[in-house]
Amino acid sequence: MSTGKQAGLDERRILAGNVRRLRQERALSQEALAEVCGLHRTYIGSVERAERNVSLSTIATLAKALNVSVPELLTQKGTVRGKR
Amino acid sequence: MSTGKQAGLDERRILAGNVRRLRQERALSQEALAEVCGLHRTYIGSVERAERNVSLSTIATLAKALNVSVPELLTQKGTVRGKR
């Protein structure tokens, strides 16, 4: 009955890949990104390993720091249409 | 230094509006949507009032139940391009 089991794993991996890619494109270390976000460096690492079930406010913080929209940060690369 | 303060409030409101709109378009009660998602009815209500800092896995569960993508569920209506 529930659609909840395993929900979010794909999305977690998409978020993980996008955070890592965008951070590297911006030549930011995990520590530098963490500092901007007010998060701990190890937290960024765990997000990039898709280990975290991140909250919407943290996703918004990451998106802002990486200068992309929240939907963009959750969209698999290759399906994003232009504009950054 | 932190960009974290108040982060996610806009996104929470976008999610809230989209969940309510899509649920109503599908003629689902809060209780029916909650049942499909394996969540409590009052939880759906609090999401629709933008009171919740929802986790990515719950966003994914809601998106699946409402038959939209996660990025679409987090995109302000009017900026979504076609396809549902």
Backbone of each chain as nested JSON, in Angstrom:
{
  "chains": [
    {"id": "A", "residues": [
      {"number": 1, "name": "MET", "atoms": {"N": [0.83, -1.205, 0.0], "CA": [0.0, 0.0, 0.0], "C": [0.862, 1.253, 0.0]}},
      {"number": 2, "name": "SER", "atoms": {"N": [1.916, 1.217, 0.777], "CA": [2.787, 2.384, 0.853], "C": [3.696, 2.478, -0.362]}},
      {"number": 3, "name": "THR", "atoms": {"N": [3.904, 3.697, -0.831], "CA": [4.895, 3.91, -1.885], "C": [6.188, 4.445, -1.257]}},
      {"number": 4, "name": "GLY", "atoms": {"N": [6.23, 4.397, 0.06], "CA": [7.317, 5.061, 0.762], "C": [8.625, 4.289, 0.805]}},
      {"number": 5, "name": "LYS", "atoms": {"N": [8.597, 2.983, 0.707], "CA": [9.829, 2.213, 0.879], "C": [10.84, 2.535, -0.205]}},
      {"number": 6, "name": "GLN", "atoms": {"N": [12.049, 2.77, 0.219], "CA": [13.162, 3.106, -0.674], "C": [12.952, 4.44, -1.383]}},
      {"number": 7, "name": "ALA", "atoms": {"N": [11.886, 5.116, -1.087], "CA": [11.656, 6.4, -1.759], "C": [12.785, 7.358, -1.449]}},
      {"number": 8, "name": "GLY", "atoms": {"N": [13.213, 8.055, -2.46], "CA": [14.207, 9.092, -2.237], "C": [15.631, 8.665, -2.509]}},
      {"number": 9, "name": "LEU", "atoms": {"N": [15.857, 7.381, -2.749], "CA": [17.244, 6.933, -2.986], "C": [17.782, 7.491, -4.295]}},
      {"number": 10, "name": "ASP", "atoms": {"N": [16.982, 7.392, -5.344], "CA": [17.404, 7.963, -6.634], "C": [17.652, 9.466, -6.486]}},
      {"number": 11, "name": "GLU", "atoms": {"N": [16.732, 10.129, -5.808], "CA": [16.836, 11.579, -5.641], "C": [18.075, 11.941, -4.819]}},
      {"number": 12, "name": "ARG", "atoms": {"N": [18.37, 11.1, -3.834], "CA": [19.553, 11.342, -3.007], "C": [20.814, 11.257, -3.854]}},
      {"number": 13, "name": "ARG", "atoms": {"N": [20.823, 10.292, -4.766], "CA": [21.995, 10.124, -5.64], "C": [22.113, 11.272, -6.629]}},
      {"number": 14, "name": "ILE", "atoms": {"N": [20.983, 11.744, -7.127], "CA": [21.005, 12.886, -8.048], "C": [21.535, 14.122, -7.315]}},
      {"number": 15, "name": "LEU", "atoms": {"N": [21.003, 14.356, -6.116], "CA": [21.48, 15.481, -5.308], "C": [22.976, 15.349, -5.045]}},
      {"number": 16, "name": "ALA", "atoms": {"N": [23.405, 14.165, -4.664], "CA": [24.821, 13.916, -4.352], "C": [25.711, 14.265, -5.537]}},
      {"number": 17, "name": "GLY", "atoms": {"N": [25.339, 13.754, -6.713], "CA": [26.141, 13.992, -7.909], "C": [26.178, 15.46, -8.292]}},
      {"number": 18, "name": "ASN", "atoms": {"N": [25.024, 16.113, -8.153], "CA": [24.962, 17.525, -8.531], "C": [25.752, 18.411, -7.573]}},
      {"number": 19, "name": "VAL", "atoms": {"N": [25.663, 18.122, -6.279], "CA": [26.418, 18.93, -5.306], "C": [27.907, 18.788, -5.583]}},
      {"number": 20, "name": "ARG", "atoms": {"N": [28.354, 17.567, -5.771], "CA": [29.79, 17.359, -6.026], "C": [30.228, 18.056, -7.317]}},
      {"number": 21, "name": "ARG", "atoms": {"N": [29.457, 17.845, -8.391], "CA": [29.815, 18.425, -9.686], "C": [29.845, 19.952, -9.625]}},
      {"number": 22, "name": "LEU", "atoms": {"N": [28.797, 20.53, -9.081], "CA": [28.712, 21.996, -9.037], "C": [29.778, 22.582, -8.122]}},
      {"number": 23, "name": "ARG", "atoms": {"N": [30.023, 21.913, -7.003], "CA": [31.064, 22.386, -6.085], "C": [32.42, 22.396, -6.79]}},
      {"number": 24, "name": "GLN", "atoms": {"N": [32.708, 21.324, -7.514], "CA": [34.001, 21.238, -8.205], "C": [34.081, 22.241, -9.351]}},
      {"number": 25, "name": "GLU", "atoms": {"N": [32.971, 22.421, -10.065], "CA": [32.953, 23.423, -11.141], "C": [33.265, 24.818, -10.601]}},
      {"number": 26, "name": "ARG", "atoms": {"N": [32.857, 25.042, -9.357], "CA": [33.092, 26.351, -8.736], "C": [34.407, 26.377, -7.955]}},
      {"number": 27, "name": "ALA", "atoms": {"N": [35.169, 25.302, -8.09], "CA": [36.496, 25.212, -7.443], "C": [36.409, 25.427, -5.935]}},
      {"number": 28, "name": "LEU", "atoms": {"N": [35.338, 24.871, -5.345], "CA": [35.176, 24.957, -3.892], "C": [35.575, 23.627, -3.256]}},
      {"number": 29, "name": "SER", "atoms": {"N": [36.276, 23.694, -2.152], "CA": [36.509, 22.486, -1.351], "C": [35.228, 22.172, -0.571]}},
      {"number": 30, "name": "GLN", "atoms": {"N": [35.139, 20.954, -0.048], "CA": [33.99, 20.616, 0.81], "C": [33.956, 21.569, 1.999]}},
      {"number": 31, "name": "GLU", "atoms": {"N": [35.132, 21.889, 2.498], "CA": [35.213, 22.774, 3.657], "C": [34.694, 24.178, 3.315]}},
      {"number": 32, "name": "ALA", "atoms": {"N": [35.066, 24.671, 2.132], "CA": [34.636, 26.014, 1.734], "C": [33.122, 26.054, 1.537]}},
      {"number": 33, "name": "LEU", "atoms": {"N": [32.581, 25.025, 0.902], "CA": [31.132, 24.978, 0.712], "C": [30.421, 24.878, 2.058]}},
      {"number": 34, "name": "ALA", "atoms": {"N": [30.961, 24.057, 2.934], "CA": [30.383, 23.895, 4.27], "C": [30.331, 25.234, 5.001]}},
      {"number": 35, "name": "GLU", "atoms": {"N": [31.429, 25.971, 4.894], "CA": [31.524, 27.279, 5.557], "C": [30.431, 28.22, 5.064]}},
      {"number": 36, "name": "VAL", "atoms": {"N": [30.259, 28.291, 3.748], "CA": [29.244, 29.174, 3.162], "C": [27.842, 28.765, 3.62]}},
      {"number": 37, "name": "CYS", "atoms": {"N": [27.65, 27.462, 3.754], "CA": [26.325, 26.936, 4.097], "C": [26.051, 26.919, 5.599]}},
      {"number": 38, "name": "GLY", "atoms": {"N": [27.08, 27.135, 6.39], "CA": [26.898, 26.999, 7.834], "C": [26.726, 25.55, 8.243]}},
      {"number": 39, "name": "LEU", "atoms": {"N": [27.35, 24.657, 7.474], "CA": [27.281, 23.217, 7.772], "C": [28.692, 22.713, 8.059]}},
      {"number": 40, "name": "HIS", "atoms": {"N": [28.782, 21.478, 8.528], "CA": [30.096, 20.901, 8.802], "C": [30.631, 20.237, 7.536]}},
      {"number": 41, "name": "ARG", "atoms": {"N": [31.953, 20.276, 7.376], "CA": [32.596, 19.679, 6.206], "C": [32.2, 18.204, 6.018]}},
      {"number": 42, "name": "THR", "atoms": {"N": [32.146, 17.478, 7.122], "CA": [31.814, 16.053, 6.999], "C": [30.363, 15.857, 6.552]}},
      {"number": 43, "name": "TYR", "atoms": {"N": [29.536, 16.856, 6.848], "CA": [28.138, 16.784, 6.4], "C": [28.081, 16.868, 4.874]}},
      {"number": 44, "name": "ILE", "atoms": {"N": [28.837, 17.8, 4.297], "CA": [28.896, 17.918, 2.833], "C": [29.375, 16.598, 2.225]}},
      {"number": 45, "name": "GLY", "atoms": {"N": [30.385, 16.015, 2.834], "CA": [30.886, 14.725, 2.355], "C": [29.797, 13.66, 2.356]}},
      {"number": 46, "name": "SER", "atoms": {"N": [29.016, 13.631, 3.42], "CA": [27.978, 12.602, 3.508], "C": [26.85, 12.862, 2.508]}},
      {"number": 47, "name": "VAL", "atoms": {"N": [26.583, 14.125, 2.233], "CA": [25.587, 14.455, 1.194], "C": [26.1, 13.961, -0.164]}},
      {"number": 48, "name": "GLU", "atoms": {"N": [27.374, 14.184, -0.42], "CA": [27.965, 13.788, -1.712], "C": [28.1, 12.275, -1.849]}},
      {"number": 49, "name": "ARG", "atoms": {"N": [28.006, 11.56, -0.746], "CA": [27.988, 10.094, -0.814], "C": [26.552, 9.563, -0.754]}},
      {"number": 50, "name": "ALA", "atoms": {"N": [25.598, 10.453, -0.864], "CA": [24.174, 10.086, -0.88], "C": [23.757, 9.375, 0.394]}},
      {"number": 51, "name": "GLU", "atoms": {"N": [24.439, 9.685, 1.488], "CA": [24.132, 9.025, 2.756], "C": [23.054, 9.752, 3.546]}},
      {"number": 52, "name": "ARG", "atoms": {"N": [22.766, 10.981, 3.143], "CA": [21.882, 11.824, 3.942], "C": [20.504, 11.967, 3.331]}},
      {"number": 53, "name": "ASN", "atoms": {"N": [19.504, 11.889, 4.191], "CA": [18.152, 12.236, 3.779], "C": [17.954, 13.716, 4.116]}},
      {"number": 54, "name": "VAL", "atoms": {"N": [18.443, 14.558, 3.226], "CA": [18.572, 15.99, 3.487], "C": [17.195, 16.655, 3.556]}},
      {"number": 55, "name": "SER", "atoms": {"N": [17.054, 17.646, 4.413], "CA": [15.789, 18.372, 4.518], "C": [15.712, 19.462, 3.451]}},
      {"number": 56, "name": "LEU", "atoms": {"N": [14.478, 19.907, 3.208], "CA": [14.258, 20.919, 2.172], "C": [15.04, 22.2, 2.468]}},
      {"number": 57, "name": "SER", "atoms": {"N": [15.128, 22.588, 3.729], "CA": [15.838, 23.838, 4.032], "C": [17.333, 23.699, 3.742]}},
      {"number": 58, "name": "THR", "atoms": {"N": [17.883, 22.52, 4.001], "CA": [19.302, 22.302, 3.697], "C": [19.519, 22.247, 2.186]}},
      {"number": 59, "name": "ILE", "atoms": {"N": [18.604, 21.625, 1.46], "CA": [18.685, 21.605, -0.005], "C": [18.664, 23.04, -0.532]}},
      {"number": 60, "name": "ALA", "atoms": {"N": [17.797, 23.871, 0.053], "CA": [17.707, 25.273, -0.372], "C": [19.006, 26.023, -0.07]}},
      {"number": 61, "name": "THR", "atoms": {"N": [19.59, 25.738, 1.073], "CA": [20.861, 26.369, 1.447], "C": [21.966, 25.975, 0.471]}},
      {"number": 62, "name": "LEU", "atoms": {"N": [22.026, 24.689, 0.144], "CA": [23.034, 24.203, -0.811], "C": [22.822, 24.832, -2.185]}},
      {"number": 63, "name": "ALA", "atoms": {"N": [21.566, 24.892, -2.624], "CA": [21.266, 25.459, -3.945], "C": [21.704, 26.917, -4.008]}},
      {"number": 64, "name": "LYS", "atoms": {"N": [21.4, 27.653, -2.948], "CA": [21.769, 29.069, -2.897], "C": [23.29, 29.233, -2.955]}},
      {"number": 65, "name": "ALA", "atoms": {"N": [23.984, 28.417, -2.187], "CA": [25.454, 28.506, -2.144], "C": [26.067, 28.132, -3.49]}},
      {"number": 66, "name": "LEU", "atoms": {"N": [25.406, 27.24, -4.208], "CA": [25.93, 26.777, -5.502], "C": [25.334, 27.571, -6.663]}},
      {"number": 67, "name": "ASN", "atoms": {"N": [24.457, 28.518, -6.332], "CA": [23.885, 29.423, -7.325], "C": [23.068, 28.698, -8.402]}},
      {"number": 68, "name": "VAL", "atoms": {"N": [22.284, 27.727, -7.957], "CA": [21.323, 27.067, -8.84], "C": [19.97, 27.033, -8.116]}},
      {"number": 69, "name": "SER", "atoms": {"N": [18.921, 26.727, -8.852], "CA": [17.606, 26.614, -8.224], "C": [17.48, 25.251, -7.547]}},
      {"number": 70, "name": "VAL", "atoms": {"N": [16.544, 25.147, -6.615], "CA": [16.299, 23.86, -5.951], "C": [15.889, 22.783, -6.958]}},
      {"number": 71, "name": "PRO", "atoms": {"N": [14.942, 23.079, -7.875], "CA": [14.601, 22.035, -8.861], "C": [15.816, 21.61, -9.682]}},
      {"number": 72, "name": "GLU", "atoms": {"N": [16.67, 22.567, -10.008], "CA": [17.858, 22.242, -10.808], "C": [18.804, 21.328, -10.02]}},
      {"number": 73, "name": "LEU", "atoms": {"N": [18.933, 21.602, -8.736], "CA": [19.834, 20.794, -7.903], "C": [19.323, 19.363, -7.764]}},
      {"number": 74, "name": "LEU", "atoms": {"N": [18.023, 19.166, -8.026], "CA": [17.431, 17.833, -7.889], "C": [17.142, 17.188, -9.238]}},
      {"number": 75, "name": "THR", "atoms": {"N": [17.668, 17.79, -10.301], "CA": [17.45, 17.266, -11.647], "C": [18.711, 16.581, -12.14]}},
      {"number": 76, "name": "GLN", "atoms": {"N": [18.549, 15.374, -12.641], "CA": [19.706, 14.635, -13.169], "C": [20.357, 15.416, -14.292]}},
      {"number": 77, "name": "LYS", "atoms": {"N": [21.683, 15.534, -14.204], "CA": [22.395, 16.27, -15.242], "C": [22.182, 15.592, -16.594]}},
      {"number": 78, "name": "GLY", "atoms": {"N": [21.956, 16.428, -17.603], "CA": [21.651, 15.89, -18.93], "C": [20.197, 16.151, -19.256]}},
      {"number": 79, "name": "THR", "atoms": {"N": [19.372, 16.261, -18.179], "CA": [17.965, 16.58, -18.403], "C": [17.689, 18.052, -18.081]}},
      {"number": 80, "name": "VAL", "atoms": {"N": [18.716, 18.749, -17.561], "CA": [18.557, 20.176, -17.273], "C": [18.609, 20.966, -18.57]}},
      {"number": 81, "name": "ARG", "atoms": {"N": [17.679, 21.879, -18.704], "CA": [17.682, 22.697, -19.91], "C": [18.377, 24.018, -19.662]}},
      {"number": 82, "name": "GLY", "atoms": {"N": [19.499, 24.216, -20.315], "CA": [20.241, 25.475, -20.345], "C": [20.231, 26.309, -19.083]}},
      {"number": 83, "name": "LYS", "atoms": {"N": [20.136, 27.551, -19.211], "CA": [20.127, 28.59, -18.17], "C": [20.853, 28.221, -16.873]}},
      {"number": 84, "name": "ARG", "atoms": {"N": [21.942, 28.941, -16.594], "CA": [22.492, 28.841, -15.247], "C": [22.919, 30.221, -14.838]}}
    ]},
    {"id": "B", "residues": [
      {"number": 1, "name": "MET", "atoms": {"N": [27.823, 35.402, 7.393], "CA": [28.583, 34.411, 6.635], "C": [27.687, 33.296, 6.124]}},
      {"number": 2, "name": "SER", "atoms": {"N": [26.797, 32.854, 6.978], "CA": [25.91, 31.766, 6.578], "C": [24.805, 32.255, 5.648]}},
      {"number": 3, "name": "THR", "atoms": {"N": [24.471, 31.425, 4.672], "CA": [23.315, 31.73, 3.839], "C": [22.124, 30.891, 4.314]}},
      {"number": 4, "name": "GLY", "atoms": {"N": [22.286, 30.258, 5.467], "CA": [21.3, 29.286, 5.911], "C": [20.061, 29.872, 6.555]}},
      {"number": 5, "name": "LYS", "atoms": {"N": [20.138, 31.051, 7.106], "CA": [18.988, 31.594, 7.837], "C": [17.794, 31.802, 6.926]}},
      {"number": 6, "name": "GLN", "atoms": {"N": [16.673, 31.317, 7.387], "CA": [15.404, 31.415, 6.646], "C": [15.424, 30.602, 5.355]}},
      {"number": 7, "name": "ALA", "atoms": {"N": [16.503, 29.927, 5.085], "CA": [16.571, 29.15, 3.845], "C": [15.457, 28.123, 3.833]}},
      {"number": 8, "name": "GLY", "atoms": {"N": [14.842, 27.976, 2.676], "CA": [13.855, 26.919, 2.514], "C": [12.427, 27.36, 2.733]}},
      {"number": 9, "name": "LEU", "atoms": {"N": [12.221, 28.573, 3.22], "CA": [10.848, 29.02, 3.478], "C": [10.061, 29.163, 2.186]}},
      {"number": 10, "name": "ASP", "atoms": {"N": [10.674, 29.795, 1.182], "CA": [10.018, 29.914, -0.12], "C": [9.737, 28.535, -0.69]}},
      {"number": 11, "name": "GLU", "atoms": {"N": [10.74, 27.661, -0.609], "CA": [10.595, 26.316, -1.165], "C": [9.494, 25.542, -0.432]}},
      {"number": 12, "name": "ARG", "atoms": {"N": [9.414, 25.768, 0.871], "CA": [8.381, 25.101, 1.653], "C": [6.998, 25.545, 1.189]}},
      {"number": 13, "name": "ARG", "atoms": {"N": [6.882, 26.824, 0.881], "CA": [5.584, 27.343, 0.422], "C": [5.247, 26.834, -0.978]}},
      {"number": 14, "name": "ILE", "atoms": {"N": [6.266, 26.72, -1.815], "CA": [6.035, 26.178, -3.163], "C": [5.566, 24.727, -3.058]}},
      {"number": 15, "name": "LEU", "atoms": {"N": [6.285, 23.951, -2.235], "CA": [5.895, 22.548, -2.017], "C": [4.47, 22.476, -1.482]}},
      {"number": 16, "name": "ALA", "atoms": {"N": [4.171, 23.308, -0.501], "CA": [2.847, 23.316, 0.122], "C": [1.751, 23.56, -0.913]}},
      {"number": 17, "name": "GLY", "atoms": {"N": [1.948, 24.589, -1.732], "CA": [0.948, 24.94, -2.736], "C": [0.776, 23.847, -3.773]}},
      {"number": 18, "name": "ASN", "atoms": {"N": [1.897, 23.256, -4.187], "CA": [1.832, 22.218, -5.21], "C": [1.17, 20.945, -4.692]}},
      {"number": 19, "name": "VAL", "atoms": {"N": [1.507, 20.562, -3.451], "CA": [0.886, 19.351, -2.893], "C": [-0.624, 19.544, -2.816]}},
      {"number": 20, "name": "ARG", "atoms": {"N": [-1.056, 20.69, -2.297], "CA": [-2.503, 20.924, -2.175], "C": [-3.18, 20.946, -3.549]}},
      {"number": 21, "name": "ARG", "atoms": {"N": [-2.582, 21.676, -4.479], "CA": [-3.183, 21.801, -5.811], "C": [-3.265, 20.456, -6.507]}},
      {"number": 22, "name": "LEU", "atoms": {"N": [-2.168, 19.716, -6.516], "CA": [-2.134, 18.425, -7.217], "C": [-3.067, 17.42, -6.54]}},
      {"number": 23, "name": "ARG", "atoms": {"N": [-3.099, 17.448, -5.213], "CA": [-3.986, 16.535, -4.479], "C": [-5.437, 16.81, -4.854]}},
      {"number": 24, "name": "GLN", "atoms": {"N": [-5.786, 18.094, -4.904], "CA": [-7.176, 18.451, -5.231], "C": [-7.491, 18.131, -6.692]}},
      {"number": 25, "name": "GLU", "atoms": {"N": [-6.532, 18.374, -7.582], "CA": [-6.739, 18.032, -8.999], "C": [-7.016, 16.546, -9.168]}},
      {"number": 26, "name": "ARG", "atoms": {"N": [-6.4, 15.737, -8.283], "CA": [-6.591, 14.299, -8.357], "C": [-7.761, 13.829, -7.493]}},
      {"number": 27, "name": "ALA", "atoms": {"N": [-8.499, 14.803, -6.944], "CA": [-9.673, 14.508, -6.122], "C": [-9.345, 13.593, -4.961]}},
      {"number": 28, "name": "LEU", "atoms": {"N": [-8.183, 13.818, -4.363], "CA": [-7.78, 13.037, -3.193], "C": [-7.994, 13.871, -1.929]}},
      {"number": 29, "name": "SER", "atoms": {"N": [-8.515, 13.231, -0.889], "CA": [-8.547, 13.885, 0.418], "C": [-7.145, 13.833, 1.025]}},
      {"number": 30, "name": "GLN", "atoms": {"N": [-6.912, 14.641, 2.048], "CA": [-5.625, 14.55, 2.756], "C": [-5.439, 13.144, 3.3]}},
      {"number": 31, "name": "GLU", "atoms": {"N": [-6.526, 12.566, 3.757], "CA": [-6.464, 11.222, 4.332], "C": [-6.066, 10.193, 3.274]}},
      {"number": 32, "name": "ALA", "atoms": {"N": [-6.661, 10.327, 2.073], "CA": [-6.356, 9.379, 0.993], "C": [-4.9, 9.503, 0.566]}},
      {"number": 33, "name": "LEU", "atoms": {"N": [-4.417, 10.741, 0.432], "CA": [-3.016, 10.94, 0.044], "C": [-2.088, 10.393, 1.132]}},
      {"number": 34, "name": "ALA", "atoms": {"N": [-2.444, 10.658, 2.376], "CA": [-1.635, 10.162, 3.496], "C": [-1.533, 8.64, 3.456]}},
      {"number": 35, "name": "GLU", "atoms": {"N": [-2.657, 8.003, 3.176], "CA": [-2.709, 6.532, 3.121], "C": [-1.762, 5.994, 2.057]}},
      {"number": 36, "name": "VAL", "atoms": {"N": [-1.808, 6.58, 0.868], "CA": [-0.941, 6.146, -0.231], "C": [0.528, 6.341, 0.139]}},
      {"number": 37, "name": "CYS", "atoms": {"N": [0.805, 7.412, 0.853], "CA": [2.195, 7.767, 1.192], "C": [2.708, 7.063, 2.436]}},
      {"number": 38, "name": "GLY", "atoms": {"N": [1.813, 6.438, 3.179], "CA": [2.23, 5.854, 4.444], "C": [2.537, 6.92, 5.481]}},
      {"number": 39, "name": "LEU", "atoms": {"N": [1.836, 8.048, 5.361], "CA": [2.012, 9.15, 6.306], "C": [0.691, 9.396, 7.034]}},
      {"number": 40, "name": "HIS", "atoms": {"N": [0.73, 10.234, 8.062], "CA": [-0.492, 10.546, 8.794], "C": [-1.204, 11.726, 8.138]}},
      {"number": 41, "name": "ARG", "atoms": {"N": [-2.528, 11.706, 8.197], "CA": [-3.325, 12.782, 7.595], "C": [-2.904, 14.157, 8.099]}},
      {"number": 42, "name": "THR", "atoms": {"N": [-2.637, 14.245, 9.381], "CA": [-2.261, 15.551, 9.932], "C": [-0.891, 16.005, 9.409]}},
      {"number": 43, "name": "TYR", "atoms": {"N": [-0.068, 15.038, 9.024], "CA": [1.236, 15.385, 8.452], "C": [1.033, 16.067, 7.1]}},
      {"number": 44, "name": "ILE", "atoms": {"N": [0.15, 15.497, 6.274], "CA": [-0.157, 16.118, 4.968], "C": [-0.669, 17.539, 5.179]}},
      {"number": 45, "name": "GLY", "atoms": {"N": [-1.534, 17.701, 6.163], "CA": [-2.051, 19.038, 6.463], "C": [-0.934, 20.012, 6.807]}},
      {"number": 46, "name": "SER", "atoms": {"N": [0.004, 19.555, 7.604], "CA": [1.104, 20.451, 8.009], "C": [2.034, 20.757, 6.841]}},
      {"number": 47, "name": "VAL", "atoms": {"N": [2.203, 19.806, 5.922], "CA": [2.985, 20.075, 4.707], "C": [2.267, 21.147, 3.883]}},
      {"number": 48, "name": "GLU", "atoms": {"N": [0.949, 21.023, 3.769], "CA": [0.174, 21.967, 2.958], "C": [0.092, 23.345, 3.61]}},
      {"number": 49, "name": "ARG", "atoms": {"N": [0.405, 23.433, 4.872], "CA": [0.473, 24.742, 5.549], "C": [1.916, 25.247, 5.616]}},
      {"number": 50, "name": "ALA", "atoms": {"N": [2.8, 24.564, 4.932], "CA": [4.225, 24.953, 4.868], "C": [4.884, 24.961, 6.234]}},
      {"number": 51, "name": "GLU", "atoms": {"N": [4.358, 24.13, 7.131], "CA": [4.902, 24.095, 8.492], "C": [6.073, 23.131, 8.617]}},
      {"number": 52, "name": "ARG", "atoms": {"N": [6.239, 22.264, 7.63], "CA": [7.206, 21.169, 7.747], "C": [8.457, 21.415, 6.926]}},
      {"number": 53, "name": "ASN", "atoms": {"N": [9.582, 21.088, 7.516], "CA": [10.839, 21.054, 6.781], "C": [11.024, 19.608, 6.309]}},
      {"number": 54, "name": "VAL", "atoms": {"N": [10.351, 19.293, 5.204], "CA": [10.208, 17.915, 4.743], "C": [11.554, 17.368, 4.237]}},
      {"number": 55, "name": "SER", "atoms": {"N": [11.786, 16.097, 4.471], "CA": [13.024, 15.465, 3.985], "C": [12.867, 15.041, 2.524]}},
      {"number": 56, "name": "LEU", "atoms": {"N": [14.018, 14.84, 1.889], "CA": [14.018, 14.473, 0.471], "C": [13.244, 13.173, 0.22]}},
      {"number": 57, "name": "SER", "atoms": {"N": [13.359, 12.207, 1.114], "CA": [12.651, 10.943, 0.885], "C": [11.136, 11.141, 0.957]}},
      {"number": 58, "name": "THR", "atoms": {"N": [10.684, 12.012, 1.851], "CA": [9.245, 12.287, 1.932], "C": [8.775, 13.073, 0.713]}},
      {"number": 59, "name": "ILE", "atoms": {"N": [9.61, 14.014, 0.246], "CA": [9.277, 14.741, -0.984], "C": [9.14, 13.754, -2.139]}},
      {"number": 60, "name": "ALA", "atoms": {"N": [10.06, 12.786, -2.196], "CA": [10.013, 11.783, -3.267], "C": [8.75, 10.926, -3.159]}},
      {"number": 61, "name": "THR", "atoms": {"N": [8.375, 10.575, -1.942], "CA": [7.156, 9.788, -1.728], "C": [5.921, 10.566, -2.173]}},
      {"number": 62, "name": "LEU", "atoms": {"N": [5.876, 11.846, -1.82], "CA": [4.744, 12.691, -2.218], "C": [4.69, 12.836, -3.741]}},
      {"number": 63, "name": "ALA", "atoms": {"N": [5.866, 13.051, -4.35], "CA": [5.915, 13.226, -5.809], "C": [5.396, 11.974, -6.508]}},
      {"number": 64, "name": "LYS", "atoms": {"N": [5.841, 10.819, -6.019], "CA": [5.42, 9.548, -6.625], "C": [3.898, 9.375, -6.495]}},
      {"number": 65, "name": "ALA", "atoms": {"N": [3.389, 9.663, -5.315], "CA": [1.948, 9.502, -5.075], "C": [1.136, 10.465, -5.934]}},
      {"number": 66, "name": "LEU", "atoms": {"N": [1.697, 11.63, -6.229], "CA": [0.981, 12.641, -7.014], "C": [1.339, 12.551, -8.496]}},
      {"number": 67, "name": "ASN", "atoms": {"N": [2.228, 11.6, -8.82], "CA": [2.579, 11.333, -10.207], "C": [3.239, 12.526, -10.905]}},
      {"number": 68, "name": "VAL", "atoms": {"N": [4.122, 13.175, -10.184], "CA": [4.959, 14.229, -10.769], "C": [6.409, 13.957, -10.366]}},
      {"number": 69, "name": "SER", "atoms": {"N": [7.333, 14.629, -11.016], "CA": [8.738, 14.493, -10.636], "C": [9.032, 15.346, -9.402]}},
      {"number": 70, "name": "VAL", "atoms": {"N": [10.117, 15.016, -8.712], "CA": [10.521, 15.82, -7.562], "C": [10.815, 17.274, -7.959]}},
      {"number": 71, "name": "PRO", "atoms": {"N": [11.576, 17.507, -9.043], "CA": [11.797, 18.913, -9.432], "C": [10.481, 19.645, -9.722]}},
      {"number": 72, "name": "GLU", "atoms": {"N": [9.541, 18.927, -10.333], "CA": [8.259, 19.558, -10.656], "C": [7.494, 19.917, -9.38]}},
      {"number": 73, "name": "LEU", "atoms": {"N": [7.566, 19.04, -8.391], "CA": [6.856, 19.29, -7.13], "C": [7.446, 20.493, -6.389]}},
      {"number": 74, "name": "LEU", "atoms": {"N": [8.676, 20.852, -6.734], "CA": [9.351, 21.966, -6.061], "C": [9.446, 23.208, -6.947]}},
      {"number": 75, "name": "THR", "atoms": {"N": [8.724, 23.174, -8.056], "CA": [8.737, 24.305, -8.983], "C": [7.442, 25.085, -8.867]}},
      {"number": 76, "name": "GLN", "atoms": {"N": [7.567, 26.39, -8.734], "CA": [6.38, 27.226, -8.612], "C": [5.499, 27.088, -9.845]}},
      {"number": 77, "name": "LYS", "atoms": {"N": [4.225, 26.892, -9.626], "CA": [3.308, 26.738, -10.744], "C": [3.33, 28.009, -11.607]}},
      {"number": 78, "name": "GLY", "atoms": {"N": [3.344, 27.767, -12.909], "CA": [3.433, 28.888, -13.84], "C": [4.8, 28.877, -14.496]}},
      {"number": 79, "name": "THR", "atoms": {"N": [5.789, 28.292, -13.774], "CA": [7.135, 28.186, -14.355], "C": [7.396, 26.765, -14.837]}},
      {"number": 80, "name": "VAL", "atoms": {"N": [6.445, 25.841, -14.56], "CA": [6.588, 24.465, -15.036], "C": [6.268, 24.415, -16.524]}},
      {"number": 81, "name": "ARG", "atoms": {"N": [7.107, 23.731, -17.261], "CA": [6.854, 23.603, -18.695], "C": [6.183, 22.281, -19.026]}},
      {"number": 82, "name": "GLY", "atoms": {"N": [4.959, 22.355, -19.48], "CA": [4.192, 21.225, -20.001], "C": [4.346, 19.902, -19.272]}},
      {"number": 83, "name": "LYS", "atoms": {"N": [4.387, 18.857, -19.967], "CA": [4.499, 17.447, -19.557], "C": [4.047, 17.132, -18.144]}},
      {"number": 84, "name": "ARG", "atoms": {"N": [3.02, 16.372, -18.037], "CA": [2.709, 15.798, -16.72], "C": [2.34, 14.353, -16.921]}}
    ]}
  ]
}
